[in-house]
Structure formats: structure tokens, C-alpha cells
Amino acid sequence: MATEINSAGIKFPNNTQAETLQQYNEIWVYSGSKWSVTNGGRCCYWTIPTGITSVKFEIVSGGGPGGASGGDYDIGVGGNGGNYASKVMRKSASCFNNGCGYRICAAGSSSCSCCCRCGVNCRHGCKSYVQGRGLSNFCAQGGMGGSTPFDIMSGCYNCYIGNTQCNKGQYNAGWINCYCNEATFGGDIEYRGTSGSMKKSVSCCQHTFTVAGQATGPLGGGHGGASGKDWCTGNLACCSAHALWPGGGGAGHGTGSRNACWGSFGNGGVAKVTYT
């Protein structure tokens, strides 16, 4: 079949009506130091160009740090992934006009988790947000930090499986109390990041693993990093299983010695603007 080529260089069969293609523009906001715990995030101020009729904001928050090895020298759970939110706005008197300005901030990386002395979920990931006309508290909270068990030493075949709907997990050893938090605010659509997890099986020393959560939704994806090492002799290394970007949770840490250690940091977030 013969084809025709339109001005955009796209081929259409003869007698096929070619619709006018809509031109979209994109802006991405994030820190270039996203592979470092020193990533402090990135903010910018954006002014809507003349003639724009539609704007879509998308944000992913930072992931939570992995849990530290606790006072009983057990295993910290991987941190939760960052959360996603989006908001679409059309040009109007109550929403935005030419020249409106917006402050756009992408989350930085979290700190490494605290060691032995802090309570459950002592630190979390950082938030991403956008501020400006037509938005009301448009924000994605950081992923929750991985839990650390303090009350008992776990035995073999213990595990923690997270729940993305409420950030509540289930330990089969009855270790820990978790709580719900609001993941996002002010958007049209949201995706909650996946939770971290851990397990011990067969050999308490050699079959010990901790898994970090990951951001989900259009700007997330992939699987959280996992770490496994000989818990009795080699320990789980500090800052092992680097957090994925954007919004990946940090790996939890575990040790069978008295030298407890931090879990690794959660990675930073990102913001995207699409306008036409």
C-alpha cells in the first residue's frame, strides 16, 4: 500500500486521515547527586509560558532508609519506596493564567537509619512537592523508614512482609508496631511505594535477606535492592544494596555481633512537568 508522509515525518497509508499531533513539552527536576547520601534534592521556580493551556505535575518522593541492626543485634527491614502523585490543570481564572509561577521541589536522599538508640521508624524519606496557583498542599510524603526489632532475637523462618496499602507489615514473630500514614496530598492520582521486607530461613546465619521497597507508578519501577550475607560471621554490610532511583528504599542491616550498624539511605525523588 502506498503511503504519504506528513510534515511531522510520520507515514500514513493513502486515504487515511492524519490528525494534527499535539506538541508536548517536558521539564524534569532532580538532583544530579542522586547516587549519594549527600543528595539534598533540587528546587526550581518555573513560570508558565504564554499560550499554555494545560499543565501536568508529577512527583515521586524519596525512599525511606533501611532499618538498623537493633539493640538485640537482629535484622532491620528494608525501607519503603517513595510515593507518587499527579495533578492536571487547565487554564482558567481559578487555576492558572499566563505568567503564573510554581515552586517545584524534588526530594533528596534520606539519612542512613539510626543505630540502636532510636524508636521504631525513627527516620523516613524526604518529600517532593509543588506550590503555586491552583494547587492545594500538593505533596508526596517520603517512604517510611525500615523497622528495627528491639524486643526479641528472631529465630529461623521468621519474616516480615510489608503492606503497601497502610505501611503495616506482619511479622510472624510478633515483633513490632507499625502505623499508617498519608502518602500523598492534593493530587488526582496516587501510587504508594512498595514496602520493605526481610526473612530468615533454614540457616539463621547464611539464609538471611533484607529487601528494600521501590517507588511505583509511571515514574517508578524495578525491584527493590536486596542484600544477603553471612549474618553470623560476615554481617550485612553497611550501605549494601544501593537504593534505586527515583524513590528507592534503603537496604536494612543485620548483624550477629555487638557491632551494630546503620541501614543504607533511601534514594531521592523527582518531579516532572508536562505542558502544552
C-alpha positions in Angstrom: 0.0 0.0 0.0 1.3 3.4 -0.9 2.0 5.9 1.9 2.0 9.6 2.4 4.4 11.5 4.7 3.1 14.5 6.7 5.1 17.5 7.8 6.0 15.7 11.0 7.7 12.9 9.1 5.1 10.3 10.1 3.9 7.8 7.5 0.2 7.2 6.9 -1.5 4.9 4.3 -3.2 6.7 1.4 -6.8 7.8 2.2 -6.0 7.8 5.9 -6.9 11.0 7.7 -3.9 12.2 9.7 -4.8 14.1 12.8 -2.9 17.1 14.0 -0.3 16.0 16.5 -0.3 17.8 19.8 3.1 19.2 20.8 4.1 18.5 24.5 7.0 20.0 26.4 8.6 18.4 29.5 10.7 19.6 32.4 12.4 17.3 34.8 13.6 18.4 38.2 16.0 16.3 40.3 19.5 16.4 41.9 22.5 15.3 39.9 23.9 13.8 43.1 21.2 11.2 43.2 23.6 8.3 43.9 24.9 9.9 47.1 23.6 10.2 50.6 24.5 13.9 50.3 21.8 14.4 47.7 19.9 17.4 49.1 17.2 17.4 46.4 16.6 20.1 43.9 14.1 23.0 43.7 13.4 25.5 41.0 10.9 28.3 40.1 9.0 27.8 36.8 6.9 30.5 35.1 4.2 29.3 32.7 5.0 30.5 29.2 2.4 32.5 27.2 -0.1 30.4 25.3 0.0 27.3 27.5 -3.4 25.7 28.2 -2.7 22.5 30.1 -0.1 21.6 32.8 0.5 18.2 34.4 2.7 17.9 37.5 4.0 14.5 38.6 6.1 13.9 41.7 7.9 11.0 43.4 9.1 11.3 47.0 12.3 9.9 48.4 12.6 6.3 49.7 12.9 5.5 53.4 16.2 4.3 54.9 16.7 0.7 55.7 16.4 -0.4 59.3 19.4 -0.5 61.5 20.6 -3.6 63.4 18.9 -3.3 66.8 19.9 -3.5 70.4 19.4 -7.2 70.2 21.7 -7.3 67.1 19.0 -8.6 64.8 17.9 -7.6 61.2 16.5 -4.2 60.1 13.7 -4.3 57.5 14.3 -2.5 54.1 12.9 1.0 53.7 9.7 1.7 51.9 9.7 3.1 48.4 8.7 6.7 47.6 5.2 7.7 46.8 3.8 9.1 43.5 1.1 11.8 42.9 0.0 13.7 39.8 -2.2 16.7 39.1 -3.6 18.0 35.8 -4.7 21.6 35.5 -6.4 23.5 32.7 -6.1 27.2 32.1 -8.8 29.2 33.8 -9.3 32.2 36.2 -9.3 29.9 39.2 -6.5 27.7 38.1 -3.6 29.4 36.2 -3.0 32.1 33.6 0.0 33.2 31.6 2.9 34.1 33.8 1.9 32.1 36.9 4.8 30.8 38.8 5.4 27.5 40.6 8.0 26.3 43.0 8.9 22.7 42.2 10.9 20.6 44.6 12.2 17.0 44.2 13.1 15.1 47.3 16.7 14.5 48.4 18.1 11.2 49.8 17.3 10.2 53.3 19.9 9.9 56.0 21.2 6.5 57.0 19.0 4.9 59.7 19.8 5.5 63.3 21.6 2.8 65.3 20.3 1.0 68.4 19.1 4.0 70.3 16.1 5.3 68.3 12.5 4.0 68.3 10.5 2.3 65.6 10.6 4.0 62.2 12.8 6.8 63.5 13.6 8.3 60.1 11.8 8.5 56.8 12.4 9.6 53.3 12.1 13.2 52.1 9.0 14.7 50.4 8.5 16.1 47.0 6.0 18.9 46.3 4.9 21.7 44.0 3.5 25.1 45.2 1.5 27.6 43.2 -1.9 28.8 42.0 -4.5 26.1 41.6 -2.7 23.7 43.9 -3.6 22.8 47.5 -0.9 21.1 49.5 0.3 19.1 46.5 2.8 16.8 48.2 4.2 13.3 48.2 5.4 12.2 51.6 8.7 10.2 51.8 8.6 6.5 52.2 8.7 5.2 55.8 12.0 4.1 57.2 12.5 0.4 57.7 11.6 -1.0 61.1 14.2 -2.3 63.6 13.2 -5.1 66.1 14.3 -4.3 69.6 12.4 -6.7 71.8 13.5 -10.2 70.9 16.1 -12.1 68.9 14.3 -13.7 65.9 14.7 -17.4 65.1 14.9 -19.1 61.8 11.9 -19.0 59.5 10.9 -15.5 60.7 9.9 -12.9 58.1 8.4 -9.5 57.6 6.1 -8.9 54.7 5.0 -5.3 54.2 1.6 -4.0 53.3 1.6 -1.1 50.7 -1.9 0.0 51.5 -1.2 1.1 55.0 2.5 0.7 55.6 1.7 -2.0 58.1 3.6 -5.2 58.0 3.2 -8.6 59.5 6.0 -10.3 61.5 5.4 -13.9 62.2 7.4 -13.3 65.4 5.1 -10.5 66.6 8.0 -8.1 66.8 6.8 -4.7 66.1 4.1 -2.0 66.0 3.7 -0.1 62.7 1.2 2.7 61.9 -0.5 4.2 58.9 0.5 7.5 57.3 -1.0 9.6 54.5 1.2 9.0 51.4 0.1 11.9 49.2 -2.0 15.1 49.2 -3.7 17.4 46.7 -3.3 15.2 43.6 -5.7 13.5 41.2 -3.9 10.1 41.2 -1.5 8.5 43.7 0.6 5.4 43.9 2.0 4.2 47.2 5.6 2.9 47.1 6.1 -0.8 48.0 7.2 -1.8 51.5 10.5 -3.3 52.5 10.8 -6.8 53.9 13.1 -9.4 55.4 13.3 -13.1 56.0 15.3 -15.8 57.8 15.1 -19.4 56.6 16.8 -22.7 57.0 20.1 -21.4 58.3 19.8 -18.3 60.5 23.3 -17.3 59.5 23.5 -18.0 55.8 19.9 -17.6 54.7 19.2 -14.1 55.9 17.9 -11.5 53.5 16.6 -7.9 53.6 14.7 -6.3 50.7 14.1 -2.6 50.1 10.9 -1.2 48.7 10.6 0.8 45.5 8.6 3.7 44.0 5.7 2.6 41.8 3.6 4.4 39.2 4.5 6.0 35.9 7.9 7.3 37.1 8.9 4.3 39.3 9.5 0.7 38.5 12.0 -2.1 39.0 12.6 -4.1 42.1 14.0 -3.0 45.4 17.6 -3.9 46.1 18.3 -7.0 48.2 21.2 -7.9 50.4 22.2 -11.2 51.8 25.4 -12.2 53.6 26.5 -14.5 56.4 24.8 -12.9 59.3 26.8 -14.7 62.0 30.3 -14.0 60.7 30.3 -11.5 57.9 27.2 -9.4 58.8 25.2 -7.5 56.3 27.4 -4.7 55.1 26.6 -1.0 55.8 25.2 0.7 52.7 24.9 -2.5 50.8 22.3 -3.0 48.0 22.3 0.6 46.8 18.8 2.2 46.7 17.3 2.6 43.2 16.4 6.0 41.8 13.9 7.5 41.9 12.4 6.9 45.3 14.0 3.5 46.2 14.2 2.5 49.8 17.5 1.6 51.5 18.6 -1.9 52.5 18.2 -3.0 56.1 21.2 -4.1 58.1 21.7 -7.1 60.3 24.5 -8.4 62.4 25.1 -11.3 64.8 27.8 -9.4 66.7 27.7 -6.5 69.1 28.9 -4.1 66.4 25.5 -2.8 65.2 25.3 -0.7 62.1 23.1 1.6 60.2 20.9 0.6 57.3 21.6 2.3 53.9 20.0 5.5 52.8 16.8 5.8 50.7 17.3 7.5 47.3 15.9 10.9 46.3 12.8 11.7 44.3 12.0 13.5 41.0 9.4 16.0 39.7 8.1 16.2 36.1 6.2 18.9 34.4 4.3 18.2 31.1 2.7 21.2 29.4 1.1 22.2 26.1 
